[in-house]
Amino acid sequence: MKQTNVIFTKLHADLLQFISKSLPNMTSRYDAFMYLLENQIELINQYKYGPNAPRHYTILGLSKKWKWDRKTVMSFLKSLQNMDVISAKGDVSGISIRVLHLVPDHDMPDRI
């Protein structure tokens, strides 16, 4: 399968400052964000509408993966939502998350 280069167009100081802060003995915020980003990029490589398709997770699953309590997971996701980095919609089976502002590089205008 051909890999698509993806450009994240929302990188800003607030996001960098937020994901750089972490607690010891836990998955870093940076690693947690990269997990969400890598999963979204995987969708882009698998499906034509990958940038617009949400990925479904469970809070318990993310909690176990990141070694965070569920409240911390929800707070992290809410913070990313407030920064307009992700969209997240919960339902009875979990939460659908989409990393926003991802553009396959072939969709970007040429720059001079």
Secondary structure, DSSP 4 states (H G I P E B T S, - for coil): -PPPPEEETT--HHHHHHHH---TTS--HHHHHHHHHHHHHHHHHH-TTGGG--EEE-HHHHHHHHT--HHHHHHHHHHHHHTTSEEEEEETTEEEEEE-SEEEGGGSPP--
